[in-house]
Amino acid sequence: MKTIRNPFVPLEGYNCFGCSPGNPLGLHLKFTEDGDEIQSTWSPDTNFQGYFNILHGGIQATLMDEIASWTVYVKVKRAGFTSRAEIRYLNVVGMDNGPVFLRSRVKQMRRNLADIEVKLFDNTGLLCADGLLTFFTFSEEKSKKLMYYPDHERFYDEVD
């Protein structure tokens, strides 16, 4: 398993809600790579609840969208935007059940469209939500120019 480094942190004004460590209201997601998958563990707090003691569905969707985006960065080696998200909520995520675990992988590439499969589990391993998110991806040149996408090696502390 490899730790994925966030190469966007040094950019002036970088304040992503999903992954910026400096956003005081954000989710502060961090990611690892394990084979074909990108993974993340996140601990909810009461600021992110919907119904009493239940993680808000919109936050679940945001978690899934963010890990899908990082899957595009690391596995497709480009930047892009979500063009479609199909999310199924299967079980509630209790706020007092500890951290949630996310897994994501590229299901399919169709020209410049990346279909990303995402699963969200509670701390007991129960599948609580799954989704298929489609990303419109830019060419490598446009990824760098428009989206500040760095060289792929910058996502890792050590290169294999």
C-alpha positions in Angstrom: 0.0 0.0 0.0 1.3 3.5 -0.9 0.5 6.8 0.7 -0.7 9.3 -1.9 0.7 12.8 -1.3 -1.4 15.9 -2.0 0.7 17.9 -4.4 -1.8 20.8 -4.5 -1.1 21.9 -0.9 1.6 24.5 -1.9 -0.6 26.3 -4.4 -1.6 29.7 -3.2 -5.4 29.8 -2.6 -5.8 26.0 -2.6 -8.8 25.3 -0.3 -10.6 22.2 -1.5 -13.5 21.2 0.7 -12.7 17.6 0.2 -8.9 17.3 0.5 -7.3 20.5 1.6 -5.7 20.1 5.0 -6.0 23.8 5.5 -9.7 24.2 5.0 -11.2 24.6 8.6 -14.6 23.5 7.4 -13.4 20.7 5.1 -13.2 16.9 5.2 -9.4 16.7 5.1 -9.4 13.5 3.1 -6.1 11.6 2.6 -5.7 8.7 0.3 -3.7 5.5 -0.2 -3.2 3.3 -3.2 -3.5 -0.5 -3.0 -3.2 -2.3 -6.3 -6.0 -1.1 -8.6 -7.8 0.8 -5.8 -7.6 4.1 -4.1 -8.7 4.0 -0.5 -9.5 6.5 2.3 -10.6 6.4 5.9 -12.6 9.3 7.3 -14.0 9.9 10.8 -17.3 11.9 10.8 -18.1 14.4 13.5 -21.5 16.0 14.4 -21.0 18.9 12.0 -21.7 16.5 9.2 -24.9 14.8 10.4 -28.3 14.8 8.7 -30.9 13.1 10.8 -29.8 12.8 14.5 -26.7 10.6 14.7 -26.7 9.7 10.9 -24.1 10.9 8.4 -25.7 13.3 5.9 -26.3 11.8 2.5 -24.8 14.8 0.8 -21.6 14.4 2.7 -21.5 10.7 1.7 -21.9 11.8 -1.9 -19.1 14.4 -1.5 -16.8 11.7 0.0 -17.5 9.5 -2.9 -17.0 12.2 -5.5 -13.6 13.2 -3.9 -12.1 9.8 -3.9 -13.3 9.3 -7.4 -11.5 12.5 -8.4 -8.3 11.2 -6.8 -8.7 8.0 -8.6 -8.7 9.9 -11.9 -5.6 11.8 -10.8 -3.6 8.8 -9.8 -4.9 6.0 -12.0 -5.9 7.9 -15.2 -3.0 10.3 -14.7 -5.1 13.4 -15.7 -7.5 15.9 -14.2 -11.2 16.1 -14.9 -14.6 17.0 -13.7 -17.5 14.9 -12.5 -20.1 14.8 -15.3 -22.4 12.2 -13.8 -22.9 10.6 -10.4 -25.2 7.6 -9.7 -25.2 6.9 -5.9 -27.2 4.2 -4.1 -27.7 4.6 -0.4 -28.0 1.1 1.0 -27.6 1.5 4.8 -27.5 4.4 7.2 -24.1 5.5 8.5 -24.3 6.1 12.2 -22.2 9.0 13.5 -21.1 7.0 16.5 -19.9 3.9 14.6 -16.4 5.2 14.1 -14.7 5.9 10.8 -16.0 5.2 7.3 -13.9 3.4 4.7 -14.0 4.2 1.0 -12.7 2.2 -1.9 -12.5 3.4 -5.5 -11.3 2.0 -8.9 -11.5 2.8 -12.6 -14.2 0.6 -14.0 -13.9 1.7 -17.6 -12.3 4.3 -19.9 -14.3 5.5 -22.9 -12.2 8.0 -24.8 -12.0 11.0 -22.4 -14.7 9.6 -20.0 -13.6 7.7 -16.9 -16.2 5.6 -15.1 -15.2 5.3 -11.5 -16.7 2.7 -9.1 -16.9 3.8 -5.5 -18.0 1.9 -2.3 -18.5 3.4 1.2 -18.4 1.1 4.2 -19.1 1.8 7.8 -16.7 0.7 10.6 -18.2 -2.8 10.8 -17.5 -3.4 7.1 -21.2 -3.0 6.1 -21.6 -1.6 2.6 -23.6 1.6 3.1 -23.4 3.3 -0.3 -22.0 2.6 -3.7 -21.8 4.6 -6.8 -20.7 5.0 -10.4 -19.2 8.4 -11.2 -18.3 9.5 -14.7 -15.5 12.0 -15.1 -14.8 14.1 -18.2 -11.0 14.0 -18.3 -8.7 16.5 -20.0 -5.6 15.7 -22.0 -2.4 15.7 -20.1 -1.5 19.1 -21.5 -4.8 20.7 -20.6 -4.7 18.9 -17.2 -1.5 20.7 -16.4 -2.4 24.1 -17.9 -6.0 24.4 -16.7 -6.2 22.2 -13.6 -2.6 22.6 -12.2 -2.1 18.9 -12.5 1.5 18.1 -11.6 3.8 15.4 -12.9 2.4 12.1 -11.8 5.4 11.3 -9.6 4.5 14.3 -7.4 1.6 12.2 -5.9 4.2 9.9 -4.2 6.9 10.5 -1.7 8.9 7.7 -3.3 8.8 6.5 -6.9 9.0 2.8 -7.6 
